[in-house]
């Protein structure tokens, strides 16, 4: 087993990383192989001559350290669906996946749309070095009809506004949201889609859907969704984040919007780099996701869009589901997979990005988009760090899975790129 839960409060013991490579383009130590001493939750010293006789020494060839990674799109089952995932289990999953910060979608029961719900997420503490950041429901009960109390939710600590796993379609509501959050420079997150084209769809519309006899969801649904949202943004101004882009034309539309000066950002679910619609021949319901897995050409375009900066971030789109929601005929199963623990490994294995690009997509850009404090590796800075080995192999299986749910298509998959540990708020997970 690669992952063992060992949580320590750093004030009780110092940690010295020997000959570790810093990946942080904002640090003067970027790309240097050096020693880093962690004490009392801070980076106490950095340098090749740094030593500490009373510290636990970590020395493993090939280790790298970066600012702590941030996931922008995960779902907890708490409250309402604790049998699928609790905040405690999600913290374990995040730490094992290398994430020190996780933005939570609002689709709990009840929906995250009150100040008390924001506080419950922000103030949650566990032994794991992970902080949660609430994304508040943009509409009441995430139903896409009436606007939530956005200003109150902003003051209560919401980092963004979204209906989460549901696309917000109603144009008058979107206009109202975008205009309202401009008052405080807020961010609206939406997964672009055209409802009437996607309704009752089970997978990407194409040759494979025809062969498998399943109703398809065409590229056009995403493309029309993007075009409409851009038109509304042009009318209102404000900031808009496209979540889970899945098609080549979607990437092109985001690229054009940025070139035209739109205040837009975008992300891709990392598992879209690993699979295509051709993998659905087995009818594995763990591959039933929204937006759907698309073609080889789309996957190539997503990787290119991430590489050239068109797409700003990678997300896990972690959606835990119980057996009853997945052990069904394909057309009856729910959409979604767990992926927070495997998100980095998936992207590293199938995207083959440089360590710098990986850190940009998982740490730097998500912080910027969500307005979280910048994090850099310098002496006296807080130790919010991810330690990883970009070329070490490991296998994900039920014994290494930290989620309460098991709806993953990656069991038995050998990945290249292993998380060694995470540090945050004086806690060390290895």
C-alpha atoms as one frame of an Amber mdcrd trajectory, in Angstrom:
protein
   0.000   0.000   0.000   1.452   3.356  -0.987  -0.608   5.645   1.216  -0.521
   5.344   4.967  -2.213   7.809   7.240   0.421   9.449   9.460  -0.713  12.844
  10.709   1.595  14.842  12.939   1.340  18.307  14.396   4.521  19.986  13.238
   5.076  22.059  16.407   5.756  18.740  18.117   8.475  17.780  15.659  10.489
  19.507  12.957  10.814  18.069   9.467  13.846  18.514   7.242  13.545  17.748
   3.542  16.964  16.968   2.103  17.809  17.553  -1.563  14.257  18.303  -2.631
  13.563  20.214  -5.854  11.446  23.353  -5.527   8.766  23.867  -8.195   7.495
  27.395  -7.673   8.091  30.029 -10.342   7.382  32.775  -7.784  10.146  31.550
  -5.489  13.821  32.506  -5.692  14.513  28.810  -5.143  12.575  27.630  -8.211
  14.127  24.527  -9.786  16.836  24.401  -7.128  17.599  21.173  -5.299  17.908
  22.257  -1.694  17.084  21.523   1.945  13.886  22.850   3.530  13.269  22.944
   7.283   9.664  23.026   8.502   9.018  24.095  12.099   5.946  25.393  13.926
   3.906  25.278  10.738   6.241  27.574   8.809   9.144  27.262   6.400  11.918
  27.967   8.905  14.864  27.856   6.506  15.846  26.959   2.964  19.351  26.254
   1.690  21.791  23.510   0.829  23.548  23.872   4.185  20.388  23.856   6.330
  20.456  21.160   9.011  18.555  20.365  12.204  19.646  17.603  14.514  16.250
  17.372  16.207  14.265  17.143  12.970  12.773  14.153  11.225  14.712  13.875
   7.975  12.941  13.119   4.700  15.310  12.215   1.893  14.103  10.435  -1.231
  15.656  10.808  -4.663  13.491  12.696  -7.134  11.120  14.378  -4.670   9.682
  17.780  -5.572   7.844  20.358  -3.490   5.355  22.980  -4.647   2.792  25.322
  -3.134  -0.175  23.300  -1.914  -2.557  22.191  -4.646  -6.135  23.456  -4.857
  -9.082  21.558  -6.311 -11.891  23.766  -7.586 -14.637  21.172  -8.020 -15.354
  18.418  -5.512 -18.510  17.305  -3.786 -18.943  16.206  -0.189 -21.859  14.076
   0.913 -22.123  16.026   4.151 -24.782  17.016   4.977 -27.398  14.657   3.649
 -25.368  11.923   1.944 -22.778  11.006   4.567 -22.815   7.374   3.422 -21.194
   8.590   0.184 -18.606  10.974   1.640 -18.166  12.979   4.826 -16.022  16.080
   5.223 -13.667  13.925   7.285 -13.322  11.252   4.589 -13.025  13.909   1.888
 -10.179  15.524   3.816  -8.391  12.155   3.820  -9.003  11.772   0.078  -7.719
  15.283  -0.610  -4.566  14.828   1.451  -3.818  11.524  -0.268  -4.308  13.243
  -3.618  -1.910  16.076  -2.760  -4.494  18.809  -2.158  -4.211  21.230   0.738
  -7.312  23.192  -0.318 -10.611  22.045  -1.818 -13.510  24.172  -3.094 -16.772
  22.358  -2.434 -19.754  22.361  -4.754 -23.065  23.300  -3.106 -25.046  20.148
  -3.967 -25.582  18.755  -0.485 -28.882  18.225   1.342 -29.732  20.903   2.305
 -27.986  22.876  -0.428 -25.134  25.170   0.675 -26.943  28.505   0.531 -26.868
  29.951   4.048 -24.291  31.684   6.227 -24.421  28.732   8.632 -23.601  26.331
   5.806 -20.655  28.504   4.754 -19.378  28.551   8.332 -19.725  24.771   8.702
 -17.460  24.264   5.694 -14.944  27.015   6.451 -14.589  26.076  10.115 -14.364
  22.321   9.633 -11.165  20.953  11.128  -9.671  17.476  11.068  -6.286  15.912
  11.621  -5.638  16.196   7.882  -3.793  19.205   6.420  -6.731  20.311   4.275
  -8.913  23.449   4.231 -12.331  23.551   2.598 -13.734  26.574   0.751 -17.486
  26.801   0.075 -18.928  27.520  -3.368 -22.404  28.824  -2.599 -25.482  27.945
  -4.618 -26.087  30.634  -7.227 -29.814  29.908  -7.193 -32.183  28.838  -4.445
 -31.794  25.088  -3.872 -29.586  25.032  -7.011 -32.765  24.745  -9.081 -31.920
  27.578 -11.473 -35.072  29.607 -10.836 -34.477  32.268  -8.169 -31.226  33.979
  -7.204 -29.698  33.122  -3.829 -28.744  35.754  -1.247 -25.437  36.323  -2.989
 -24.203  39.332  -1.023 -24.851  37.662   2.327 -23.155  34.481   1.104 -20.170
  36.499  -0.090 -19.806  38.095   3.344 -20.153  34.635   4.898 -17.113  33.400
   2.978 -18.276  31.927  -0.319 -15.355  31.867  -2.773 -17.642  31.638  -5.815
 -21.242  31.008  -6.872 -22.523  28.066  -8.877 -25.291  25.508  -9.054 -22.513
  22.927  -9.023 -23.398  19.691 -10.751 -26.362  21.437 -12.370 -26.005  23.891
 -15.223 -27.750  27.234 -14.724 -29.763  27.775 -17.925 -32.247  30.607 -17.318
 -30.895  33.659 -19.141 -32.652  36.270 -17.020 -31.276  34.618 -13.878 -27.724
  34.464 -15.267 -27.878  38.167 -16.150 -29.090  38.984 -12.656 -26.323  36.893
 -11.055 -23.553  38.417 -13.173 -24.768  41.971 -12.526 -25.183  41.392  -8.810
 -21.781  39.836  -8.110 -20.024  42.652  -9.982 -20.586  44.714  -6.825 -17.963
  42.690  -4.987 -15.912  41.254  -7.871 -17.531  37.857  -7.413 -17.114  34.804
  -9.617 -19.882  32.831 -11.320 -19.029  29.233 -12.219 -21.168  27.374 -14.740
 -20.811  24.164 -16.737 -21.822  25.206 -20.286 -24.622  23.178 -21.791 -27.777
  23.574 -23.868 -30.500  21.758 -21.995 -32.760  20.741 -24.858 -29.861  19.178
 -26.789 -28.490  17.287 -23.798 -31.741  16.131 -22.238 -31.929  12.362 -21.693
 -28.454  11.953 -23.208 -26.235   9.197 -21.832 -22.903   9.711 -23.588 -21.247
  11.699 -26.373 -23.236  11.713 -29.598 -21.272  10.035 -32.359 -20.339   6.723
 -33.890 -19.950   5.040 -30.507 -23.356   6.132 -29.188 -24.934   4.769 -32.366
 -23.115   1.450 -32.028 -24.063   1.141 -28.357 -27.657   2.226 -28.886 -27.478
   5.070 -26.357 -28.896   8.576 -26.760 -26.074  10.992 -27.351 -25.136  14.456
 -26.116 -23.643  16.393 -29.037 -20.684  18.783 -29.047 -23.211  21.416 -29.994
 -24.777  21.393 -26.527 -21.519  22.611 -24.965 -20.734  25.021 -27.771 -24.144
  26.690 -27.665 -23.865  26.934 -23.889 -20.526  28.712 -24.167 -21.727  31.097
 -26.873 -24.811  32.042 -24.873 -22.848  32.642 -21.680 -20.350  34.812 -23.561
 -23.187  36.888 -25.003 -24.619  37.397 -21.534 -21.200  38.267 -20.108 -20.686
  40.787 -22.883 -23.985  42.378 -21.871 -23.356  42.439 -18.110 -19.619  42.450
 -17.549 -18.244  40.590 -14.555 -16.279  37.371 -14.190 -17.248  33.954 -15.505
 -15.600  30.563 -15.125 -16.449  27.727 -17.527 -16.239  24.428 -15.672 -15.529
  21.043 -17.237 -14.888  21.982 -20.860 -14.947  18.738 -22.847 -14.834  19.484
 -26.576 -12.335  20.800 -29.113 -14.703  23.555 -30.197 -15.255  24.462 -26.558
 -11.510  25.013 -26.206 -11.489  27.134 -29.371 -14.368  29.285 -28.118 -12.611
  29.923 -24.809  -9.411  30.766 -26.693 -11.269  33.277 -28.869 -13.051  34.808
 -25.868  -9.771  35.413 -24.082  -8.261  36.956 -27.204 -11.253  39.314 -27.351
 -10.699  40.424 -23.759 -13.503  38.579 -21.981 -12.946  38.042 -18.243 -13.254
  34.281 -18.523 -11.368  31.316 -17.166 -11.952  27.604 -17.661 -11.123  24.176
 -16.317 -11.107  20.570 -17.489 -11.819  17.453 -15.436  -8.576  15.490 -15.378
 -10.267  12.203 -16.276 -11.205  13.668 -19.663  -7.499  13.295 -20.494  -7.599
   9.559 -19.793 -10.720   8.271 -21.527 -12.788   8.768 -24.677 -16.213   7.587
 -25.769 -14.537   4.508 -27.265 -13.937   3.260 -23.704 -17.664   2.928 -23.086
 -17.982  -0.322 -25.047 -17.940  -2.199 -21.723 -20.894  -0.154 -20.416 -18.883
   0.626 -17.271 -21.151   3.061 -15.429 -18.145   4.536 -13.642 -17.323   6.106
 -17.016 -20.729   7.775 -17.178 -19.886  11.401 -16.427 -21.223  14.845 -17.259
 -20.123  16.337 -19.569 -19.562  13.019 -21.323 -16.300  11.521 -22.466 -15.835
  12.636 -26.041 -13.587  11.694 -28.970  -9.849  11.186 -29.345  -9.662  14.511
 -31.206 -11.437  16.251 -28.330  -9.052  14.736 -25.794  -6.082  15.954 -27.846
  -7.577  19.451 -28.002  -8.085  19.510 -24.225  -4.435  18.608 -23.623  -3.320
  21.273 -26.097  -5.605  23.844 -24.481  -4.149  23.117 -21.073  -0.608  23.247
 -22.411  -0.998  26.616 -24.163  -2.858  28.332 -21.317  -6.296  28.479 -22.927
  -7.619  26.257 -20.143  -6.526  27.546 -16.745  -7.000  24.656 -14.364  -7.490
  20.955 -13.873 -10.256  19.803 -11.545 -11.101  16.452 -10.032 -14.886  16.803
 -10.458 -15.012  14.384  -7.536 -18.573  13.087  -7.234 -18.944  10.188  -4.781
 -21.901   7.869  -5.354 -23.124   4.728  -3.624 -23.478   1.329  -5.262 -27.234
   1.797  -5.685 -26.585   4.787  -7.958 -24.045   2.996 -10.155 -24.791  -0.745
 -10.175 -27.552  -0.280 -12.737 -28.121  -0.426 -16.455 -26.073   2.308 -18.085
 -29.039   4.512 -18.958 -30.343   4.358 -15.369 -27.047   5.021 -13.557 -26.155
   8.435 -12.162 -23.414  10.582 -13.678 -20.108  10.975 -11.847 -16.920   9.391
 -10.546 -14.567   9.833  -7.596 -11.289  11.383  -8.711  -9.811  13.703  -6.079
  -7.241  11.153  -4.935  -6.245  10.290  -8.507  -6.610  13.692 -10.212  -2.913
  14.613 -10.246  -1.808  11.106 -11.184  -4.311  10.972 -14.053  -3.172  14.328
 -15.435   0.491  13.483 -15.015   0.142  10.066 -16.649  -2.044  11.029 -19.586
  -1.349  14.747 -20.015   2.421  14.383 -19.605   2.801  17.997 -18.482   6.024
  19.410 -17.058   6.147  19.832 -13.260   5.890  23.604 -13.757   2.734  23.291
 -15.865   1.231  20.792 -13.426   1.774  23.162 -10.503   0.340  26.036 -12.538
  -2.821  24.031 -13.281  -3.253  22.582  -9.789  -1.968  25.324  -7.496  -1.224
  28.726  -8.997  -4.198  29.289 -11.300  -6.885  27.840  -9.000  -5.752  30.202
  -6.223  -5.883  33.143  -8.594  -9.300  32.242  -9.986 -10.880  31.708  -6.556
  -9.163  34.709  -4.971  -7.323  32.594  -2.389  -4.104  33.994  -0.880  -1.004
  33.417  -2.976   1.320  30.780  -1.619   5.055  30.669  -2.273   8.062  28.752
  -1.002  10.218  31.237   0.887  11.729  31.361   4.393   9.229  32.419   7.083
   6.250  31.731   4.809   3.466  29.410   6.006   4.196  25.803   5.090   1.265
  24.985   2.789   3.014  22.468   0.589   2.582  19.436  -1.636   5.444  16.959
  -1.912   5.368  14.694  -4.945   7.443  12.450  -7.193   6.577  13.087 -10.874
   8.018   9.846 -12.258   7.333   7.221  -9.606   4.765   4.539 -10.426   1.951
   3.372  -8.144  -1.290   1.469  -8.507  -4.700   2.661  -7.351  -6.911  -0.081
  -5.930  -9.607  -0.524  -3.270  -6.981  -0.817  -0.542  -5.473   2.575  -1.363
  -8.829   4.291  -1.945  -9.567   6.784   0.834 -13.123   7.641  -0.276 -16.211
   6.129   1.281 -17.420   5.558  -2.275 -15.927   3.301  -4.929 -17.315   4.692
  -8.201 -13.941   4.863  -9.922 -12.886   3.381 -13.264  -9.241   3.596 -12.171
  -9.008   0.574  -9.854  -6.060  -1.499 -11.044  -4.621   1.441 -13.011  -0.886
   2.027 -12.661  -0.098   5.734 -12.673   3.105   7.673 -13.201   3.344  10.390
 -10.574   2.912   9.786  -6.864   1.995  12.164  -4.056   4.437  11.787  -1.168
   2.717  14.075   1.321   0.992  17.332   2.163   1.626  20.004   4.797  -0.770
  22.678   6.010  -1.595  24.447   9.273   1.096  22.590  11.172  -0.071  19.152
  10.029   1.915  16.634   8.007   0.279  13.853   6.040   2.356  11.131   4.442
